[in-house]
């Protein structure tokens, strides 16, 4: 018994010692300026629209510190930040380095650490909303520019660092409005780099096309009344029919998803019922119920055929079921991932030289790049989050501090090579 207690005590001290050593190993990074800026940016709660101005102030301060010109545009009421590094040959189309300052909402009670404190644990993992989506990319890109300026590196092409305000809600007050302005056209964008996906191993991925988002609110009607009655054709009965159809289609897509590789997101349509709303009181049968369905269309899905299916669901629910599209993208162009695209060749070669394998994949969600690709501007979604558990929009979103810092090294080489491409693209999109 006494020996067992000694052994338990030793194991406790060993674990405690390992934890302290681990903490000491990573604690030094907290004083790195790039990490300080990352944590400061995470601490700005941009899930609230009123806090976007603080994020803009942050970006203005970065541009002033580096000594590069900047501008803030608001074509649709929300601020868009643009900072510019002039290239030696302004006749060449520019490189757009894009990210977004907004983040999705959080339920802080679900998190291990408060989501806007950027807490770093003993493993060097920094927790916070935006650590993966996508404040990390913004900081890594500005740190890349900071490093290039520090080392007096000049590029042939002009760089435009752009930070959008509302990617998470569709970009209607951000990039979608901005691309219609003379200010955007003056940027002369030839290629764009934006947020990408985490990788579970040492390799990295690049997204070249986005699935099309269809977010729909259905209003299903039926007979209401007192809670003691059981009317035929109540709104809930009709909603049950509707949900059964949606879930039956969802099951077919799950079967496809289970039959392909995990990364083959473009082969199937994701379908989820994300919101239900109805009822006034426990003893009142509701006369209408709202159902919000979120679909991300497979790459080969025909938009007209999908609409026909959606309307067939509505007919089955009956009683003049209504639909309101929260978001509907019918087109999503793809950027070429072959030798006709010098930007792809440059990215591929750069990462290969760094000993990193890169795989092109379909983006399972939607990014601002859909807007640019549909304009004929080649664009890739890319991030340096290797060996990372994907927690975009989830609780305990995090990024390891060493992964974050390594990302700056990768972006620096990538941007240097992209910025010195002299040839023009032959085929922008396919």
C-alpha positions as a Markdown table, in Angstrom:
| # | Residue | x | y | z |
|---|---|---|---|---|
| 1 | Unk | 0.0 | 0.0 | 0.0 |
| 2 | Unk | 2.8 | 2.4 | 1.0 |
| 3 | Unk | 4.7 | 1.6 | -2.2 |
| 4 | Unk | 1.6 | 2.3 | -4.3 |
| 5 | Unk | 1.2 | 5.7 | -2.7 |
| 6 | Unk | 4.8 | 6.5 | -3.4 |
| 7 | Unk | 4.3 | 5.5 | -7.0 |
| 8 | Unk | 1.2 | 7.6 | -7.4 |
| 9 | Unk | 2.9 | 10.5 | -5.9 |
| 10 | Unk | 5.8 | 10.1 | -8.3 |
| 11 | Unk | 3.5 | 9.9 | -11.3 |
| 12 | Unk | 1.7 | 13.1 | -10.1 |
| 13 | Unk | 5.0 | 15.0 | -9.8 |
| 14 | Unk | 6.1 | 13.7 | -13.2 |
| 15 | Unk | 3.0 | 14.9 | -14.9 |
| 16 | Unk | 3.1 | 18.2 | -13.1 |
| 17 | Unk | 6.8 | 18.6 | -14.1 |
| 18 | Unk | 6.0 | 17.7 | -17.8 |
| 19 | Unk | 3.2 | 20.2 | -17.8 |
| 20 | Unk | 5.5 | 22.9 | -16.5 |
| 21 | Unk | 8.2 | 22.1 | -18.9 |
| 22 | Unk | 5.7 | 22.1 | -21.8 |
| 23 | Unk | 4.3 | 25.5 | -20.6 |
| 24 | Unk | 7.9 | 26.8 | -20.4 |
| 25 | Unk | 8.6 | 25.5 | -23.9 |
| 26 | Unk | 5.8 | 27.6 | -25.4 |
| 27 | Unk | 5.7 | 30.5 | -23.0 |
| 28 | Unk | 8.5 | 32.3 | -24.9 |
| 29 | Unk | 6.2 | 32.7 | -27.9 |
| 30 | Unk | 3.8 | 34.9 | -25.9 |
| 31 | Unk | 6.4 | 37.7 | -26.2 |
| 32 | Unk | 6.8 | 37.3 | -30.0 |
| 33 | Unk | 5.3 | 40.5 | -31.6 |
| 34 | Unk | 3.5 | 38.4 | -34.3 |
| 35 | Unk | 1.9 | 36.3 | -31.7 |
| 36 | Unk | 1.0 | 39.3 | -29.6 |
| 37 | Unk | -0.7 | 40.8 | -32.7 |
| 38 | Unk | -2.5 | 37.6 | -33.4 |
| 39 | Unk | -3.8 | 37.3 | -29.9 |
| 40 | Unk | -4.9 | 41.0 | -29.8 |
| 41 | Unk | -6.8 | 40.5 | -33.1 |
| 42 | Unk | -8.5 | 37.4 | -31.7 |
| 43 | Unk | -9.6 | 39.4 | -28.6 |
| 44 | Unk | -11.7 | 41.8 | -30.7 |
| 45 | Unk | -15.2 | 40.2 | -30.7 |
| 46 | Unk | -16.1 | 40.7 | -34.3 |
| 47 | Unk | -19.1 | 38.4 | -34.1 |
| 48 | Unk | -20.8 | 41.7 | -33.2 |
| 49 | Unk | -21.1 | 44.1 | -36.1 |
| 50 | Unk | -20.5 | 47.1 | -33.9 |
| 51 | Unk | -17.0 | 45.9 | -33.1 |
| 52 | Unk | -15.8 | 45.9 | -36.8 |
| 53 | Unk | -14.6 | 49.4 | -36.3 |
| 54 | Unk | -12.1 | 48.2 | -33.6 |
| 55 | Unk | -10.8 | 45.6 | -36.1 |
| 56 | Unk | -10.4 | 48.4 | -38.7 |
| 57 | Unk | -8.5 | 50.5 | -36.2 |
| 58 | Unk | -6.3 | 47.5 | -35.6 |
| 59 | Unk | -5.5 | 47.2 | -39.3 |
| 60 | Unk | -4.9 | 50.9 | -39.8 |
| 61 | Unk | -2.3 | 50.7 | -37.0 |
| 62 | Unk | -0.6 | 47.8 | -38.7 |
| 63 | Unk | -0.3 | 49.7 | -42.0 |
| 64 | Unk | 1.0 | 52.8 | -40.2 |
| 65 | Unk | 3.6 | 50.8 | -38.3 |
| 66 | Unk | 4.8 | 49.1 | -41.5 |
| 67 | Unk | 4.7 | 52.3 | -43.5 |
| 68 | Unk | 2.4 | 51.3 | -46.4 |
| 69 | Unk | -0.6 | 53.2 | -47.8 |
| 70 | Unk | -4.1 | 52.1 | -46.9 |
| 71 | Unk | -7.7 | 52.9 | -47.5 |
| 72 | Unk | -11.1 | 52.1 | -45.9 |
| 73 | Unk | -14.1 | 51.7 | -48.2 |
| 74 | Unk | -17.7 | 51.2 | -47.3 |
| 75 | Unk | -19.6 | 50.6 | -50.6 |
| 76 | Unk | -22.5 | 49.0 | -48.7 |
| 77 | Unk | -22.2 | 50.4 | -45.2 |
| 78 | Unk | -19.6 | 48.0 | -43.7 |
| 79 | Unk | -15.9 | 48.8 | -43.7 |
| 80 | Unk | -13.4 | 47.2 | -46.1 |
| 81 | Unk | -9.7 | 47.6 | -45.4 |
| 82 | Unk | -7.2 | 47.7 | -48.2 |
| 83 | Unk | -3.4 | 48.1 | -47.8 |
| 84 | Unk | -1.0 | 48.3 | -50.7 |
| 85 | Unk | 2.6 | 47.4 | -51.4 |
| 86 | Unk | 3.6 | 48.8 | -54.8 |
| 87 | Unk | 5.5 | 46.5 | -57.2 |
| 88 | Unk | 8.2 | 47.4 | -59.5 |
| 89 | Unk | 6.1 | 46.8 | -62.6 |
| 90 | Unk | 2.6 | 48.3 | -62.1 |
| 91 | Unk | 1.6 | 47.2 | -65.6 |
| 92 | Unk | 1.3 | 43.6 | -64.3 |
| 93 | Unk | -1.9 | 42.5 | -62.7 |
| 94 | Unk | -1.8 | 42.7 | -58.9 |
| 95 | Unk | -1.9 | 39.9 | -56.2 |
| 96 | Unk | -4.9 | 40.2 | -53.8 |
| 97 | Unk | -4.2 | 38.8 | -50.3 |
| 98 | Unk | -7.7 | 38.4 | -48.8 |
| 99 | Unk | -9.1 | 37.5 | -45.4 |
| 100 | Unk | -12.2 | 38.6 | -43.4 |
| 101 | Unk | -12.4 | 40.3 | -40.0 |
| 102 | Unk | -15.9 | 39.0 | -39.0 |
| 103 | Unk | -16.3 | 35.7 | -37.1 |
| 104 | Unk | -19.4 | 33.6 | -36.3 |
| 105 | Unk | -21.2 | 33.8 | -33.0 |
| 106 | Unk | -20.2 | 31.7 | -30.0 |
| 107 | Unk | -21.8 | 30.1 | -27.0 |
| 108 | Unk | -19.1 | 30.9 | -24.5 |
| 109 | Unk | -20.5 | 28.4 | -22.0 |
| 110 | Unk | -19.4 | 25.5 | -24.3 |
| 111 | Unk | -15.8 | 26.6 | -24.5 |
| 112 | Unk | -12.9 | 25.4 | -22.3 |
| 113 | Unk | -11.5 | 28.9 | -22.3 |
| 114 | Unk | -13.3 | 32.3 | -23.0 |
| 115 | Unk | -13.4 | 32.6 | -26.8 |
| 116 | Unk | -12.1 | 36.1 | -27.0 |
| 117 | Unk | -9.1 | 35.9 | -24.6 |
| 118 | Unk | -6.7 | 34.0 | -27.0 |
| 119 | Unk | -5.7 | 31.8 | -24.1 |
| 120 | Unk | -2.6 | 29.6 | -24.8 |
| 121 | Unk | -2.5 | 26.3 | -23.0 |
| 122 | Unk | 0.4 | 24.1 | -22.0 |
| 123 | Unk | 0.5 | 22.5 | -25.5 |
| 124 | Unk | 1.0 | 25.8 | -27.2 |
| 125 | Unk | -2.6 | 25.8 | -28.6 |
| 126 | Unk | -4.1 | 29.3 | -28.8 |
| 127 | Unk | -7.9 | 29.2 | -28.3 |
| 128 | Unk | -10.3 | 31.7 | -29.7 |
| 129 | Unk | -13.0 | 32.4 | -32.2 |
| 130 | Unk | -11.2 | 33.2 | -35.5 |
| 131 | Unk | -8.0 | 31.3 | -34.8 |
| 132 | Unk | -9.0 | 29.1 | -37.8 |
| 133 | Unk | -11.6 | 31.1 | -39.5 |
| 134 | Unk | -9.9 | 33.3 | -40.5 |
| 135 | Unk | -8.1 | 35.9 | -38.4 |
| 136 | Unk | -5.0 | 33.7 | -38.5 |
| 137 | Unk | -4.7 | 34.2 | -42.3 |
| 138 | Unk | -5.0 | 37.9 | -42.0 |
| 139 | Unk | -2.2 | 38.2 | -39.4 |
| 140 | Unk | 0.0 | 35.8 | -41.3 |
| 141 | Unk | -0.4 | 37.8 | -44.5 |
| 142 | Unk | 0.4 | 41.2 | -42.8 |
| 143 | Unk | 3.4 | 39.6 | -41.0 |
| 144 | Unk | 4.6 | 38.4 | -44.4 |
| 145 | Unk | 4.4 | 42.0 | -45.7 |
| 146 | Unk | 6.1 | 43.2 | -42.6 |
| 147 | Unk | 8.9 | 40.7 | -43.1 |
| 148 | Unk | 9.3 | 41.6 | -46.8 |
| 149 | Unk | 9.5 | 45.3 | -46.0 |
| 150 | Unk | 12.0 | 44.6 | -43.2 |
| 151 | Unk | 14.3 | 42.6 | -45.6 |
| 152 | Unk | 13.9 | 45.2 | -48.4 |
| 153 | Unk | 12.4 | 42.6 | -50.7 |
| 154 | Unk | 10.8 | 44.1 | -53.8 |
| 155 | Unk | 8.3 | 42.3 | -56.0 |
| 156 | Unk | 7.4 | 42.9 | -59.6 |
| 157 | Unk | 3.7 | 42.8 | -58.9 |
| 158 | Unk | 1.7 | 45.0 | -56.5 |
| 159 | Unk | 0.3 | 43.4 | -53.4 |
| 160 | Unk | -3.1 | 44.4 | -52.1 |
| 161 | Unk | -4.0 | 43.2 | -48.6 |
| 162 | Unk | -7.8 | 43.2 | -48.3 |
| 163 | Unk | -9.9 | 42.5 | -45.2 |
| 164 | Unk | -13.6 | 42.0 | -45.7 |
| 165 | Unk | -16.3 | 42.7 | -43.1 |
| 166 | Unk | -19.0 | 40.1 | -43.7 |
| 167 | Unk | -17.8 | 36.9 | -45.4 |
| 168 | Unk | -19.7 | 34.8 | -42.8 |
| 169 | Unk | -23.0 | 36.3 | -43.8 |
| 170 | Unk | -22.6 | 36.1 | -47.5 |
| 171 | Unk | -20.4 | 39.1 | -48.4 |
| 172 | Unk | -23.3 | 41.3 | -49.5 |
| 173 | Unk | -21.9 | 44.3 | -47.7 |
| 174 | Unk | -18.3 | 43.4 | -48.4 |
| 175 | Unk | -16.7 | 41.8 | -51.5 |
| 176 | Unk | -19.9 | 41.5 | -53.5 |
| 177 | Unk | -20.5 | 45.2 | -53.2 |
| 178 | Unk | -16.8 | 46.1 | -53.5 |
| 179 | Unk | -16.2 | 44.4 | -56.9 |
| 180 | Unk | -18.8 | 46.7 | -58.4 |
| 181 | Unk | -16.8 | 49.8 | -57.5 |
| 182 | Unk | -14.2 | 51.8 | -59.5 |
| 183 | Unk | -11.9 | 51.4 | -56.4 |
| 184 | Unk | -11.8 | 47.7 | -56.9 |
| 185 | Unk | -11.3 | 47.9 | -60.6 |
| 186 | Unk | -8.4 | 50.2 | -60.0 |
| 187 | Unk | -6.7 | 47.4 | -58.0 |
| 188 | Unk | -6.2 | 45.5 | -61.3 |
| 189 | Unk | -6.4 | 42.1 | -59.5 |
| 190 | Unk | -4.9 | 39.3 | -61.5 |
| 191 | Unk | -4.9 | 36.6 | -58.8 |
| 192 | Unk | -6.3 | 36.2 | -55.3 |
| 193 | Unk | -5.3 | 34.2 | -52.3 |
| 194 | Unk | -7.8 | 33.7 | -49.5 |
| 195 | Unk | -8.7 | 31.4 | -46.6 |
| 196 | Unk | -8.5 | 27.6 | -46.9 |
| 197 | Unk | -9.0 | 24.4 | -44.9 |
| 198 | Unk | -7.0 | 22.9 | -42.1 |
| 199 | Unk | -5.1 | 19.6 | -42.7 |
| 200 | Unk | -5.0 | 16.7 | -40.3 |
| 201 | Unk | -1.4 | 15.8 | -41.4 |
| 202 | Unk | 1.8 | 17.4 | -42.7 |
| 203 | Unk | 0.3 | 18.1 | -46.2 |
| 204 | Unk | -1.7 | 21.2 | -47.1 |
| 205 | Unk | -4.7 | 21.8 | -49.4 |
| 206 | Unk | -5.7 | 24.5 | -51.8 |
| 207 | Unk | -9.4 | 25.0 | -52.8 |
| 208 | Unk | -10.0 | 26.0 | -56.4 |
| 209 | Unk | -13.8 | 26.0 | -56.5 |
| 210 | Unk | -16.5 | 26.4 | -53.9 |
| 211 | Unk | -19.7 | 24.5 | -53.4 |
| 212 | Unk | -22.8 | 26.7 | -54.0 |
| 213 | Unk | -24.7 | 27.7 | -50.8 |
| 214 | Unk | -28.5 | 27.5 | -50.8 |
| 215 | Unk | -29.9 | 28.7 | -47.5 |
| 216 | Unk | -33.7 | 28.6 | -47.6 |
| 217 | Unk | -36.4 | 29.6 | -45.1 |
| 218 | Unk | -39.7 | 27.7 | -45.7 |
| 219 | Unk | -42.9 | 28.8 | -44.1 |
| 220 | Unk | -45.3 | 25.8 | -43.7 |
| 221 | Unk | -49.0 | 26.5 | -43.0 |
| 222 | Unk | -51.7 | 24.5 | -41.4 |
| 223 | Unk | -54.8 | 24.5 | -39.2 |
| 224 | Unk | -54.3 | 26.1 | -35.8 |
| 225 | Unk | -56.5 | 26.2 | -32.8 |
| 226 | Unk | -56.9 | 25.2 | -29.1 |
| 227 | Unk | -54.4 | 22.7 | -27.8 |
| 228 | Unk | -57.2 | 20.2 | -26.8 |
| 229 | Unk | -58.1 | 19.7 | -30.5 |
| 230 | Unk | -56.4 | 17.5 | -33.1 |
| 231 | Unk | -57.1 | 19.2 | -36.4 |
| 232 | Unk | -56.3 | 17.3 | -39.7 |
| 233 | Unk | -53.6 | 19.1 | -41.7 |
| 234 | Unk | -52.0 | 21.0 | -38.8 |
| 235 | Unk | -48.8 | 23.0 | -39.6 |
| 236 | Unk | -46.8 | 20.4 | -37.6 |
| 237 | Unk | -48.2 | 17.5 | -39.6 |
| 238 | Unk | -47.3 | 19.3 | -42.9 |
| 239 | Unk | -43.9 | 20.2 | -41.5 |
| 240 | Unk | -43.3 | 16.5 | -40.6 |
| 241 | Unk | -44.0 | 15.5 | -44.2 |
| 242 | Unk | -41.6 | 18.3 | -45.4 |
| 243 | Unk | -38.8 | 17.3 | -43.0 |
| 244 | Unk | -39.2 | 13.6 | -44.0 |
| 245 | Unk | -38.6 | 14.5 | -47.6 |
| 246 | Unk | -35.6 | 16.7 | -46.8 |
| 247 | Unk | -34.1 | 14.0 | -44.6 |
| 248 | Unk | -34.7 | 11.3 | -47.2 |
| 249 | Unk | -32.7 | 13.3 | -49.7 |
| 250 | Unk | -30.0 | 14.0 | -47.0 |
| 251 | Unk | -29.7 | 10.2 | -46.6 |
| 252 | Unk | -28.9 | 9.7 | -50.3 |
| 253 | Unk | -26.2 | 12.3 | -50.0 |
| 254 | Unk | -24.7 | 10.7 | -46.9 |
| 255 | Unk | -24.4 | 7.5 | -48.8 |
| 256 | Unk | -22.5 | 9.2 | -51.5 |
| 257 | Unk | -20.3 | 10.9 | -48.9 |
| 258 | Unk | -19.5 | 7.6 | -47.3 |
| 259 | Unk | -18.6 | 6.1 | -50.6 |
| 260 | Unk | -15.9 | 8.6 | -51.6 |
| 261 | Unk | -12.7 | 10.0 | -50.0 |
| 262 | Unk | -13.2 | 12.3 | -47.1 |
| 263 | Unk | -11.8 | 15.2 | -49.1 |
| 264 | Unk | -14.1 | 14.7 | -52.1 |
| 265 | Unk | -16.5 | 17.4 | -50.9 |
| 266 | Unk | -17.6 | 18.2 | -54.4 |
| 267 | Unk | -19.2 | 14.8 | -55.0 |
| 268 | Unk | -22.3 | 15.3 | -52.9 |
| 269 | Unk | -24.7 | 18.0 | -51.6 |
| 270 | Unk | -24.7 | 18.6 | -47.9 |
| 271 | Unk | -28.1 | 19.1 | -46.4 |
| 272 | Unk | -29.0 | 20.3 | -42.9 |
| 273 | Unk | -32.1 | 21.6 | -41.1 |
| 274 | Unk | -30.5 | 24.3 | -39.0 |
| 275 | Unk | -33.5 | 26.2 | -37.6 |
| 276 | Unk | -37.1 | 25.5 | -36.6 |
| 277 | Unk | -39.5 | 28.2 | -35.3 |
| 278 | Unk | -43.1 | 28.1 | -34.5 |
| 279 | Unk | -45.8 | 28.3 | -31.8 |
| 280 | Unk | -47.1 | 31.0 | -29.5 |
| 281 | Unk | -47.9 | 29.2 | -26.3 |
| 282 | Unk | -48.1 | 25.6 | -24.9 |
| 283 | Unk | -51.9 | 25.5 | -25.4 |
| 284 | Unk | -52.1 | 27.0 | -28.9 |
| 285 | Unk | -51.7 | 24.9 | -32.1 |
| 286 | Unk | -49.5 | 27.0 | -34.4 |
| 287 | Unk | -50.9 | 27.9 | -37.8 |
| 288 | Unk | -47.4 | 28.2 | -39.4 |
| 289 | Unk | -43.9 | 26.8 | -38.8 |
| 290 | Unk | -40.6 | 28.1 | -40.2 |
| 291 | Unk | -37.9 | 25.7 | -41.3 |
| 292 | Unk | -34.4 | 26.8 | -42.4 |
| 293 | Unk | -32.5 | 24.4 | -44.6 |
| 294 | Unk | -28.8 | 24.8 | -45.5 |
| 295 | Unk | -27.6 | 23.1 | -48.6 |
| 296 | Unk | -24.1 | 23.2 | -50.3 |
| 297 | Unk | -24.5 | 21.9 | -53.8 |
| 298 | Unk | -22.3 | 19.2 | -55.3 |
| 299 | Unk | -20.1 | 20.6 | -58.1 |
| 300 | Unk | -22.0 | 18.8 | -60.8 |
| 301 | Unk | -25.5 | 19.5 | -59.5 |
| 302 | Unk | -27.7 | 21.3 | -62.0 |
| 303 | Unk | -29.3 | 24.4 | -60.4 |
| 304 | Unk | -32.6 | 24.0 | -62.2 |
| 305 | Unk | -33.0 | 20.4 | -61.2 |
| 306 | Unk | -32.2 | 21.3 | -57.6 |
| 307 | Unk | -34.9 | 24.0 | -57.7 |
| 308 | Unk | -37.4 | 21.5 | -59.1 |
| 309 | Unk | -36.7 | 19.1 | -56.2 |
| 310 | Unk | -37.1 | 21.9 | -53.6 |
| 311 | Unk | -40.4 | 22.9 | -55.1 |
| 312 | Unk | -41.6 | 19.3 | -55.0 |
| 313 | Unk | -40.9 | 19.3 | -51.3 |
| 314 | Unk | -43.1 | 22.4 | -51.0 |
| 315 | Unk | -45.9 | 20.9 | -53.0 |
| 316 | Unk | -45.9 | 17.8 | -50.7 |
| 317 | Unk | -46.1 | 20.1 | -47.6 |
| 318 | Unk | -49.1 | 21.8 | -49.3 |
| 319 | Unk | -51.1 | 24.7 | -48.0 |
| 320 | Unk | -49.3 | 27.3 | -50.1 |
| 321 | Unk | -45.9 | 26.6 | -48.5 |
| 322 | Unk | -43.6 | 29.6 | -49.0 |
| 323 | Unk | -39.9 | 29.9 | -49.6 |
| 324 | Unk | -37.5 | 32.7 | -49.0 |
| 325 | Unk | -33.9 | 32.4 | -50.2 |
| 326 | Unk | -31.5 | 33.7 | -47.5 |
| 327 | Unk | -28.7 | 32.9 | -49.9 |
| 328 | Unk | -28.6 | 31.2 | -53.3 |
| 329 | Unk | -25.6 | 30.9 | -55.5 |
| 330 | Unk | -26.3 | 29.2 | -58.8 |
| 331 | Unk | -22.8 | 29.6 | -60.3 |
| 332 | Unk | -19.4 | 28.8 | -58.9 |
| 333 | Unk | -16.5 | 29.0 | -61.4 |
| 334 | Unk | -13.3 | 26.9 | -60.9 |
| 335 | Unk | -9.7 | 28.1 | -61.2 |
| 336 | Unk | -7.4 | 26.0 | -63.4 |
| 337 | Unk | -5.1 | 23.6 | -61.5 |
| 338 | Unk | -2.8 | 22.7 | -64.3 |
| 339 | Unk | 0.2 | 24.1 | -66.3 |
| 340 | Unk | -2.0 | 26.7 | -68.0 |
| 341 | Unk | -2.2 | 28.6 | -64.7 |
| 342 | Unk | 1.2 | 30.1 | -63.7 |
| 343 | Unk | -0.2 | 30.9 | -60.3 |
| 344 | Unk | -0.9 | 27.3 | -59.6 |
| 345 | Unk | 2.5 | 26.3 | -61.0 |
| 346 | Unk | 4.2 | 28.8 | -58.7 |
| 347 | Unk | 2.3 | 27.7 | -55.6 |
| 348 | Unk | 2.9 | 24.0 | -56.4 |
| 349 | Unk | 6.7 | 24.6 | -57.0 |
| 350 | Unk | 7.1 | 26.8 | -53.9 |
| 351 | Unk | 5.5 | 24.3 | -51.6 |
| 352 | Unk | 7.4 | 21.4 | -53.2 |
| 353 | Unk | 10.6 | 23.2 | -52.6 |
| 354 | Unk | 9.6 | 23.6 | -48.9 |
| 355 | Unk | 9.0 | 19.8 | -48.8 |
| 356 | Unk | 5.2 | 20.3 | -48.5 |
| 357 | Unk | 2.7 | 18.3 | -50.5 |
| 358 | Unk | -0.3 | 20.4 | -51.7 |
| 359 | Unk | -3.6 | 18.8 | -52.8 |
| 360 | Unk | -6.3 | 20.7 | -54.8 |
| 361 | Unk | -9.8 | 20.2 | -53.3 |
| 362 | Unk | -13.3 | 21.5 | -53.6 |
| 363 | Unk | -14.2 | 23.9 | -50.8 |
| 364 | Unk | -17.0 | 22.3 | -48.9 |
| 365 | Unk | -18.4 | 25.6 | -47.8 |
| 366 | Unk | -18.2 | 29.0 | -49.5 |
| 367 | Unk | -15.7 | 31.8 | -49.4 |
| 368 | Unk | -15.3 | 35.3 | -50.9 |
| 369 | Unk | -13.4 | 33.6 | -53.7 |
| 370 | Unk | -16.6 | 32.5 | -55.3 |
| 371 | Unk | -17.2 | 36.1 | -56.2 |
| 372 | Unk | -13.8 | 36.6 | -57.8 |
| 373 | Unk | -13.8 | 33.4 | -59.7 |
| 374 | Unk | -17.2 | 34.2 | -61.2 |
| 375 | Unk | -15.6 | 37.4 | -62.5 |
| 376 | Unk | -12.9 | 35.4 | -64.2 |
| 377 | Unk | -10.2 | 36.2 | -61.6 |
| 378 | Unk | -8.2 | 33.0 | -60.6 |
| 379 | Unk | -8.2 | 32.4 | -56.9 |
| 380 | Unk | -7.2 | 29.8 | -54.4 |
| 381 | Unk | -8.2 | 29.2 | -50.9 |
| 382 | Unk | -5.1 | 28.3 | -48.9 |
| 383 | Unk | -4.0 | 28.0 | -45.3 |
| 384 | Unk | -1.0 | 26.7 | -43.5 |
| 385 | Unk | -2.9 | 24.9 | -40.7 |
| 386 | Unk | -1.3 | 21.4 | -40.9 |
| 387 | Unk | -1.8 | 18.8 | -38.2 |
| 388 | Unk | -4.8 | 20.7 | -37.0 |
| 389 | Unk | -8.2 | 19.5 | -35.9 |
| 390 | Unk | -10.8 | 21.4 | -38.0 |
| 391 | Unk | -13.0 | 23.4 | -35.6 |
| 392 | Unk | -14.3 | 26.2 | -37.9 |
| 393 | Unk | -17.6 | 27.5 | -36.4 |
| 394 | Unk | -17.2 | 25.0 | -33.6 |
| 395 | Unk | -16.4 | 25.3 | -29.9 |
| 396 | Unk | -12.8 | 25.4 | -28.8 |
| 397 | Unk | -11.5 | 26.7 | -32.1 |
| 398 | Unk | -7.7 | 26.8 | -31.8 |
| 399 | Unk | -4.4 | 27.0 | -33.6 |
| 400 | Unk | -1.0 | 25.9 | -32.3 |
| 401 | Unk | 1.5 | 28.7 | -31.9 |
| 402 | Unk | 4.3 | 26.9 | -33.8 |
| 403 | Unk | 1.9 | 26.1 | -36.6 |
| 404 | Unk | 0.9 | 29.7 | -36.8 |
| 405 | Unk | 4.5 | 30.9 | -36.9 |
| 406 | Unk | 5.5 | 28.3 | -39.5 |
| 407 | Unk | 2.7 | 29.6 | -41.6 |
| 408 | Unk | 4.3 | 33.1 | -41.8 |
| 409 | Unk | 7.5 | 31.4 | -43.2 |
| 410 | Unk | 5.4 | 29.6 | -45.8 |
| 411 | Unk | 3.4 | 32.6 | -46.8 |
| 412 | Unk | 6.6 | 34.6 | -47.1 |
| 413 | Unk | 8.1 | 32.3 | -49.7 |
| 414 | Unk | 4.7 | 31.9 | -51.4 |
| 415 | Unk | 4.0 | 35.6 | -51.8 |
| 416 | Unk | 7.6 | 36.3 | -52.9 |
| 417 | Unk | 7.2 | 33.8 | -55.8 |
| 418 | Unk | 3.7 | 34.8 | -56.7 |
| 419 | Unk | 4.6 | 38.5 | -56.7 |
| 420 | Unk | 7.5 | 37.9 | -59.2 |
| 421 | Unk | 5.5 | 36.0 | -61.8 |
| 422 | Unk | 6.2 | 37.8 | -65.1 |
| 423 | Unk | 4.0 | 35.8 | -67.5 |
| 424 | Unk | 0.3 | 36.3 | -67.9 |
| 425 | Unk | -2.3 | 33.6 | -67.3 |
| 426 | Unk | -3.5 | 31.8 | -70.4 |
| 427 | Unk | -6.7 | 30.4 | -69.1 |
| 428 | Unk | -8.1 | 32.0 | -65.9 |
| 429 | Unk | -11.0 | 29.7 | -65.1 |
| 430 | Unk | -12.5 | 26.5 | -66.3 |
